[in-house]
Amino acid sequence: MKRSGAAAATVGSVLAVDILTKALVVANLEDPGKTLTLIEDFLRFRVSRNPGAAFSLFPDGGVLLGIVAVVTIVVIAAVIGRMDRRSDVMGLALVAGGATGNLIDRIFRGDGFLDGKVIDFIDFSFFPSFNVADSAITVGAVIVIFAAFLGERSSTV
């Protein structure tokens, strides 16, 4: 599979899993206070709606965050086909998939332009809640950063 095909498959997979998991938790755990405890006092699923960025930063910045997501997705789409390293392609595809998942929430889970709140539901007792898209963004960024520091040799996907 060529780089662009692998990248598209990764973006599509992240997006599909993100949309599916958010739909499932909203449908089953939307009631206030309703949770699904997976590991007592450690991990639970609980719906929260985040109008801002990670860690609930910039709670009034939904429009700006949405615009940043669009720019990020466009830039990644423009450069990913020219990337030589598999790690860069996969890392950036994960970031693009996650950014697209959260952008969809900003578009469709609000009343105005990019004012929707992002659905977060993975709730570790010691960490702010997050979702599949957030995880993909984080993992993708870590892959790209580590690859840059480790100097992976060129390879094809």
C-alpha positions in Angstrom: 0.0 0.0 0.0 1.4 3.4 -0.9 2.0 6.2 1.6 -1.2 8.0 0.7 -3.3 4.9 0.9 -1.9 3.9 4.3 -2.4 7.5 5.5 -6.0 7.5 4.3 -6.7 4.1 5.9 -5.3 5.4 9.2 -7.3 8.6 9.1 -10.4 6.7 8.2 -9.9 4.1 11.0 -9.3 6.7 13.7 -12.3 8.7 12.5 -14.6 5.6 12.4 -13.5 4.4 15.9 -13.8 7.9 17.3 -17.3 8.5 15.9 -18.5 5.0 16.9 -17.2 5.2 20.5 -18.7 8.7 21.0 -22.0 7.6 19.7 -22.1 4.6 22.0 -21.2 6.4 25.1 -23.6 9.3 24.4 -26.4 6.8 23.7 -25.7 4.7 26.8 -24.1 7.1 29.4 -25.6 10.5 28.6 -27.7 10.7 31.8 -26.0 13.0 34.4 -23.9 11.0 36.8 -24.2 7.7 34.8 -20.9 5.9 34.5 -19.5 2.6 33.5 -16.8 1.6 35.9 -14.1 -0.6 34.3 -11.5 -0.6 37.1 -12.7 0.6 40.5 -11.1 3.9 41.6 -9.0 3.9 38.4 -10.8 3.8 35.1 -14.4 4.6 34.1 -16.4 5.8 31.1 -18.3 8.9 31.8 -19.7 11.5 29.2 -18.3 15.0 29.5 -18.6 17.8 27.0 -15.5 19.9 26.5 -15.9 23.3 24.8 -12.2 24.0 24.8 -8.9 22.3 24.2 -7.1 19.5 26.1 -7.3 19.7 29.9 -10.3 22.1 29.3 -8.0 24.9 28.4 -9.5 27.8 26.4 -13.1 27.0 27.2 -14.3 29.9 25.1 -12.0 29.2 22.2 -14.1 26.7 20.2 -14.2 28.6 17.0 -10.5 29.3 17.1 -9.8 25.7 17.9 -12.0 24.6 15.1 -10.1 26.8 12.6 -6.8 25.5 13.9 -8.0 22.0 13.4 -9.1 22.8 9.8 -5.7 24.4 9.0 -3.9 21.4 10.6 -5.8 18.9 8.6 -5.2 20.8 5.3 -1.5 21.2 6.0 -1.1 17.5 6.8 -3.1 16.5 3.7 -0.8 18.7 1.6 2.5 17.4 3.0 1.9 13.8 3.9 2.2 12.5 0.3 5.7 13.9 0.1 6.9 12.3 3.4 9.6 9.7 3.1 9.5 8.2 6.5 6.8 5.7 7.4 6.8 7.0 11.0 6.1 10.6 9.8 3.3 9.4 7.5 1.6 7.3 10.2 2.2 9.9 13.0 0.7 12.7 10.9 -2.2 10.5 9.8 -3.0 9.8 13.4 -3.0 13.5 14.2 -5.2 14.3 11.2 -7.7 11.5 12.1 -7.9 12.8 15.7 -8.2 16.4 14.6 -11.0 15.5 12.2 -12.9 13.5 14.9 -12.8 16.4 17.3 -13.6 18.9 14.5 -16.7 16.9 13.7 -17.9 17.4 17.3 -17.3 21.1 17.0 -19.3 21.3 13.8 -22.2 19.0 14.7 -22.6 19.2 18.5 -23.4 22.9 18.7 -25.8 25.5 17.6 -23.5 27.9 15.8 -20.3 28.1 13.8 -17.8 25.6 15.3 -19.2 26.1 18.8 -19.9 22.4 19.5 -18.5 20.7 22.5 -16.1 17.7 22.1 -17.3 14.5 23.7 -14.8 13.1 26.2 -15.5 9.8 28.0 -12.3 8.0 29.0 -11.9 9.0 32.6 -8.9 7.9 34.6 -9.2 9.0 38.2 -5.9 10.9 38.1 -6.1 12.5 34.6 -8.6 14.7 32.7 -11.0 12.8 30.6 -10.3 12.3 26.9 -11.5 10.4 23.8 -10.2 8.3 21.0 -9.4 11.3 18.8 -7.3 12.9 21.6 -5.4 9.6 22.0 -4.7 9.5 18.3 -3.4 13.1 18.3 -1.1 12.4 21.2 0.2 9.1 19.9 0.7 10.6 16.5 2.6 13.5 17.8 4.8 11.3 20.0 5.6 9.1 17.0 6.7 12.1 14.9 8.8 13.6 17.7 10.5 10.3 18.6 11.2 9.6 14.9 12.7 13.1 14.5 15.0 12.5 17.5 15.9 8.9 16.6 16.6 9.8 13.0 14.7 6.9 11.4 16.1 6.1 7.9 13.9 6.6 4.9 11.5 3.8 4.1 8.4 3.3 2.0 5.0 2.4 3.4 
